[in-house]
Amino acid sequence: MVDIHNTSELNNILNKLQPNAKPLWGKMSPQHIIEHLAMAVKISTGRINSKFYSTVEEAEKIKSHVIHSQAELTQGIKNPILTDEPPTLVYPDLTTAISELHKEVDHFKSYYEKNKGAIHTQPRMGDLNHAEWLTLHNKHFTHHFKQYGLTE
């Protein structure tokens, strides 16, 4: 599994991603994936506030499976924020999007060093702390990197 705190590993993986690469599944382009991951990191630090889309019972079940188990995120997992079609791209190119993702990952690290008890709402799992967000991000990044054959 990818460790987003390992900058060298993250750089090695991101350097393999090509703008015109085709996914093994799904509709998102490489740039969509990077922008999507950056958005998730922004939610985890409160730069974007997220609505809660589940019941408490559903959230606990999802959290138990995703955060508190060794289970990987599966192909076809649905995000309540996203539609069936990829969103409009925010950045002019993949290189810029990757740079922004790095900035958000760096902010995530420093944010939680300064705000150890911070909790932010994840759309399907509700309130998550730093350790829970880190687990989710590691699994989420791994999921999308596998989508492009960048990790095993």
C-alpha positions in Angstrom: 0.0 0.0 0.0 1.2 3.5 -0.8 2.3 5.7 2.1 1.5 9.3 1.3 4.0 10.4 4.0 6.8 8.7 2.0 7.6 11.6 -0.4 10.1 9.6 -2.4 7.7 6.7 -3.0 4.9 9.1 -4.0 7.2 11.0 -6.4 8.4 7.7 -8.0 4.8 6.6 -8.6 3.6 10.0 -9.9 6.5 10.3 -12.2 5.3 7.2 -14.1 1.9 8.7 -14.7 1.5 9.8 -18.3 -1.1 12.4 -19.4 -2.6 10.1 -22.1 -2.5 6.9 -20.1 -5.7 4.7 -20.3 -7.2 3.4 -17.1 -7.6 -0.3 -16.5 -11.1 0.6 -15.3 -13.2 3.7 -14.8 -13.6 6.9 -16.8 -11.3 9.3 -15.0 -8.2 10.5 -16.9 -4.8 10.7 -15.1 -5.4 14.3 -14.4 -8.9 13.7 -13.1 -7.4 11.1 -10.7 -4.8 13.5 -9.4 -7.3 16.4 -9.0 -9.7 13.9 -7.3 -7.0 12.9 -4.8 -6.1 16.5 -4.1 -9.7 17.3 -3.4 -9.9 14.4 -0.9 -6.8 15.6 0.9 -8.4 19.1 1.0 -11.5 17.6 2.7 -9.3 15.9 5.2 -7.8 19.2 6.4 -10.9 21.3 6.3 -9.9 23.3 3.2 -13.1 21.9 1.6 -16.1 21.2 3.9 -18.0 18.1 3.0 -21.6 17.1 3.5 -22.3 13.8 5.3 -24.2 11.5 3.0 -24.7 8.4 5.1 -26.6 7.4 8.2 -24.5 6.9 11.4 -25.1 3.1 11.0 -24.0 3.1 7.4 -21.0 5.2 8.2 -19.8 2.9 11.0 -20.2 -0.1 8.7 -18.2 1.5 5.9 -15.6 2.8 8.4 -15.2 -0.6 9.9 -14.6 -2.1 6.5 -12.4 0.6 5.0 -10.5 2.0 7.9 -10.3 -0.8 10.4 -9.6 -3.8 8.2 -7.0 -4.8 5.7 -9.5 -4.6 2.9 -8.6 -2.6 -0.3 -11.0 -0.2 -2.0 -12.7 -2.2 -4.8 -13.2 -1.3 -8.4 -16.5 0.5 -8.9 -16.7 1.9 -5.4 -19.1 4.9 -5.6 -18.3 8.4 -4.2 -21.5 10.3 -3.4 -19.9 13.6 -4.4 -19.1 12.4 -7.9 -21.4 11.9 -10.9 -21.1 9.1 -13.4 -19.0 11.4 -15.6 -15.7 13.0 -14.6 -15.8 16.6 -13.4 -14.4 19.5 -15.3 -10.7 19.7 -14.9 -9.4 22.5 -12.6 -5.7 22.8 -13.6 -4.3 23.4 -17.1 -2.3 20.1 -17.2 -1.2 17.0 -15.4 2.1 18.5 -14.2 0.3 21.4 -12.5 -2.2 19.0 -10.9 0.6 16.8 -9.6 2.3 19.9 -8.1 -1.0 20.9 -6.4 -1.4 17.3 -5.1 2.1 17.5 -3.5 1.2 20.8 -1.9 -1.9 19.3 -0.4 -0.1 16.2 0.9 2.5 18.5 2.5 -0.2 20.6 4.0 -1.9 17.4 5.3 1.3 16.5 7.1 2.0 19.9 8.6 -1.7 20.5 9.4 -2.0 17.4 11.6 1.3 18.1 13.3 -0.1 21.4 14.5 -3.7 20.2 15.0 -3.3 16.7 16.5 -6.9 16.4 17.6 -8.5 17.7 14.4 -11.6 15.9 13.0 -13.0 16.5 9.6 -16.1 15.0 7.9 -15.7 12.4 5.2 -18.8 12.1 3.0 -19.5 8.5 3.6 -17.8 7.7 6.9 -18.5 10.9 8.9 -15.9 12.4 11.3 -12.4 11.0 10.9 -9.2 11.8 12.9 -5.7 12.1 11.5 -4.9 8.3 11.7 -8.2 7.4 10.1 -7.7 10.0 7.3 -4.1 8.7 6.7 -5.3 5.1 6.4 -8.1 6.2 4.0 -5.7 8.3 1.9 -3.1 5.5 1.7 -5.9 3.1 0.5 -7.4 5.7 -1.8 -4.2 6.7 -3.5 -3.3 3.0 -3.9 -6.7 2.3 -5.4 -6.3 5.0 -8.1 -2.6 4.1 -8.7 -3.7 0.5 -9.4 -6.3 1.9 -11.8 -3.4 3.1 -13.9 -1.1 0.1 -13.3 1.3 2.2 -11.2 1.3 -0.1 -8.2 0.5 -3.7 -7.4 
